[in-house]
Structure formats: C-alpha cells, structure tokens
Amino acid sequence: MKSFIASVCSLVLLAAAACAADQILLWPNGAPGSEGQTAPEIMRINPPDEQVLSNINAPAITPFLPDPAKATGAAVIVMPGGGHKEIWVTHEGYRVAQALANRGIAAFVLRYRLAYAPATHYTLMGNSLPDAQRAIRLVKSRAAEWNIDPDRVGIMGFSAGGHLSVLAGTHVSPGDPAADDPIDRLSSRPAFLGLIYAYIPDDIVFTADTPPAFFIFGDKDTVTKGQVQRYLQLEQLGVPAELHALSGVGHGFGIRPTNPPQVAVWPQTLVDWLDTQGFLKKK
C-alpha cells in the first residue's frame, strides 16, 4: 500500500512541476496593493521533495483540469497552508488538486499573498482575502472554457489556508455590475467550503448564509481547535455540514506517501460528501 501511494505521489509531483508553467495571474497587470513589489518568489524544499513558497507578490492559480469524459462540472480553489508565512504547495496543493482532477473535479491551486511573513506589508483582509475572492471570480469567469458550472465553484484550505477559506465563505462580495473589469462583476461566494485541519479564529461568525462545509482534522491536532463546536454551530443554523476526526492523527497530513491508510482515504471522503450534497451531479 505504501509503495503504491509513494508511486502515485511521485507521478503527481512530476505533473505538478509541469503545471507550474501554466500559472494564471489573478491580475495580469499587477495585483492591487503589490505596486512596486517586483521581487521573485522564493522556493525551498522540505525533504524529500515538497515545495514551500514565500515572498508572493503576484498571486496566481495553477489549474488541474479533469479529463473531459470524467468532468463533473464542479470546481474548487485549493489553498495550501503555511501559517500565512509560507505556502506548502506540494502536499497541500498540487497533490490535492491532482487527486480531485482524477475524480472529475477541476482544481486550482492558489498562490496568495502572505500576511504574516517577516517584514510584509500585506494583510489578511486587505490582500489575502481579496486574492481568494478574485480566484473564485476568475474561475467563474472562465467556466464555459473549463467546462465548469459557475454555481458549483467551491474553496478548500489547509490550516492557514483553511482560515482563508472561512474568511472567503463569511465575507462574500456580490460583485459590482458597473465594474470595468468583467471579472469584478461576479459574486465571490463559494458554493462550498472544504476545511482541512483549518484554523478558525473566535472572531469568525457563521450565519445561515454560510456555504455548506466539510471538516476533517486529526484528534491529536494541537494547532486547530474548536472544530466540533464550529460544526455544531452550522448544524444549528441549518447549514449542511459534515465532520470527521481522524483518530491518533496530528496536524498537517495533506497528501503524503507516509500517510497511513486511514488518513490516505480522506480525499475520497471529501468527494463522497460533495456527491451527497449534489455538487458532482452533471447538468
């Protein structure tokens, strides 16, 4: 089992490297708030082969599109974590996106600006959240090209990326019908939230308009607490939600060849939930 998962992950990493050249800038003429910030991204390798990014000044998405014969019409923006200081783009980004694409879901890995990086001038609400909102709008704007239903574009995130997912789900912009940029005329509301060991601060307020949410985390995770209480809040509000606690598991599992079998199945668990909620039914 482990050798099979390792082989799959190696293939996914090669596919991710090829897709990196296919990045699509959220703002081709430069992101608002990044004026004058021309320094390139920094990449380091977490052994043996995981890419970790920082110094993001040109936010972008990398698409992973499914085989048209398998496409469900659903799509998701994937936001890796890294404490808002880095982006762990391999095990919480590329591998996840490829796993979803293999199951007929278009996936787009987001490189977002980092609000807690050393000496940064970026902020969560002023830059990171607008990056997430723009990614949702951008994917909706190209829905016909990518064989996507614009009403089934969701967002998912890991740890700090989960924090950003929750912000996108609770701070929705309806779009400006008079905007010069047609992308800005679209709503930023995600159809669903995938919260993978997400950091959810106390100041996040759920309402009956919060999108349906899927929670999964390890019961030994000391970083992201309060998942059960947040799930119960959504249930009380009548928002569809599902929660999974993985026994004996800590923080940051993502998709790794070292994950035990009970952890390795979590992407399929997410897909099954999306199916039961009707997001994967072709129209």
N, C-alpha and C positions, 0 to 999 in steps of 0.2 A: 504493500500500500504506500509506504513512504517513498520507495523508489519511483513509483508511478507518479505521485504528486510532485516529486522533485523534477521529473522529466517534463511534466506539464508546465511547471513554473519556469523552467529554463526556456521552453519554447515561447511562453508568454513574454518573458523578458526580451527575447530577440524581436518579437513582434512589436513590443513597446518601443524598442530602440528605433525600429523602422518608422513607427508612427510619430516619433518625436519631431520629425521633419515636417509633419502635417499640422503643426500648431496653427491655430487661428486666433489672431489677436482680437480681444474684445473690442478694442477701439483702434482701428488701423492707423489713425492719425495721432495716436497717443492717448493714454488714459487720463481723464481729468484728475488733477492732483499729483500727477507724475511729471509735470513740466520740468524740464532741466535734469531729470534723473536718467542718465544715459549709461550708467554702469551696468555691465552684463550680469546675468545670473551667475550664482556660484553653485557648483555641484560637488558634493563629496560622496564617497562610497562607504556605506555601512556594510562591513564584511558579512557575507562574501560578495554580494552583488546588488545591494539595494541603493538606489539613487536618493540622495537627500538634497533638496534645493533650498536656496536662500537668496536674498537680495533681488526679490521680484519687483521689477518696475514696469514691466509690460505684461499685464495679466492676459492669459490666453487659455483656450481649451484645446485639448487633443482628442479628436474623435476616434471612437472604436465602433464601427458600424457593423451590424449583423449581416449575414448572408440574406439577400432579399427573400429567398424562399422560406427563411425562418423568422423574418421580421414580424414582430407583434404590433408595431406602431407605437410602443411605449419607449420612453427615453428617460435618462437620468443623468444629472450633473453629479460627478463624483469628486468629493473634496477631501483629500488626504489631511491627516493631522500633522502635528509638529509643534504644539504649544504656541501657535501664532508667531513662532520664531523661525521655523523651517517648514518644509513640505516634504514628507516622506512619500515620495511619488511612486515608488515601485510596489511595495506590499499593500499600500492603502489606496493606490491609484491605478496604475497600468494593469496589474494582475486582476484587480477587481473589475475594471472596465472590460477586459477581455473575457472574463468569466460571464459577465452579463451579456455581452455581444454573442457569445456562444449559445446563449439561451434566448436569443431573439430580441434583446433589449439594446437599443442604441445607447452608448455610454460616452460621456465627455469628461475627461479629467481636467479639472480646473487648477491652474496656477494662479493663486490670488495673492494680493499684496499683504504683507505681514506686519501686523500692528504691534507686536511685542518684540520685534527684532532689535538688537542693540542700535542705538542712535537713529532709529527710524523716525520719520515724520508722519508715517501713516497711522490711521486709527481704524478701529473696528467699524464704527458707524459711518465714518467718512470715506473709507476706501475699501476695506474688506467686504462689507455688506454690499456696497454698490457693484463690486466685482461679481458677487454671487447673483445679484439681481440681473445684471447685464448678461451673464451667461445663460440664465433662464430665457431671457428675451431673445437672445441671439439664436438659440436653438429653436425656439418657436418661430422665429422669422424665416428659418430655412427648413421648416417642417416638410414642405412639399418635396424639396430637393432630397432630403434624407429619409423620406418615407415614414414620417413621424406624425402622430396625431398631436397637435399643439395642446389639446386638453389633457394629455397624458405625459406631460414632461414633469418629472419629479426631481428631487435633490436628495443626496445622501452624503453623510460625512462621518469621519472617524475622529474621536477625541475633540481637538480644537476645530477640525472640520465639521464635526457634529454640532459644535457650538454655533458655527456659522450657518449650518443648515437650519437650526432652530431660529436663528435671527431672521433668515430669509422666509421662514414659514410664519413668523409672527410680525414681521414688518413688511407688509405687502404694498407695493406701489401699483395702482391701477393702470398706469401709463398715461401719457399726455397726448390726446388725439391731435393736438396742434403742433407737436414736436417736428422740427425739421428732419431729424433722423427717424425714419420709419420704425426702427427697432425700438426706440423710446416710446412709441405709441402703444406697445403691447404691455399686458399685465405681467408683473414679476411673480405672480402667485404660483408656487409649485403645486403639482397635483398631489404629491405625497412626500413624506419625509422618511428617510432611512437613517436611523440614529444608531450608529455602531460605536459602542462604548463612548457615547457623546458626553462632552462636558456641558452641563446645563445649569447656568448660574441661577441664583434665587430670584433675580430680578426679571427673569423671563416669565411672561404672563401668557398662559394658554387661554383661548376663548373657543366658543362653539364654531368659529370660522377657521380654526387651525386645521391644516390639512391632515388627513389620516397619517398615522405614524407607526413605524416598526422599530422596536427597541431590541437590541441584543447586546449583552455585556457579560463579562466574567464575574462570578460571585466573589472572587479574590481581588477584584479591581479596587485599589485604594485611591485612584485618581478621579473616577467618575461615580459619584454617589447620588442617591435620590432618584434613581431610575424608576423604581416601583411606584413611588409617590407621584411622579410625573405621569406615568402610565394611568394610574387611578384617576388623576385629575382629568385626563382626556376622556376616560370612560364615563366619568360623572357629567361631563359636558356633552356627551353623546357623539364624540368624535371616534370613528373606528380606530382601534389601536391593538397592537399585539406585542407581547413582551416575552423575551427568552433570557434566562440566566444560565450560563454555562458553568457547571459545577467544577470547582477546582481550577478555574482559569483566571488569569490576571489581565493586565492591560496590554493593548497594542498587538493583538494577534493578526489582524488583517488576513492576507493570504500568504502563507509561508510554507515552504516544503517541510518544515519542522513541526507544523501544527498536527496535533493528534487527530484521529478520525472524527471524534465528536465535535471538534472545532472546525475541521475542514469542510463540513457539510453546510456551514452557515449561509453561504451564498444561495444554495438551493432553497433553504428555509425562507430567505427573503423573497426569492422568486415565487415560491408557493403562496406566500402571503399576498404578493401583488396579484397573482392569479385569482385568489379567492375574492379579492376586492374588485375584480373586473378590469384591472389595468392592462391585462395581457390579451384581452379578447379583441380579435381583429374586427375592424369596422369596414 
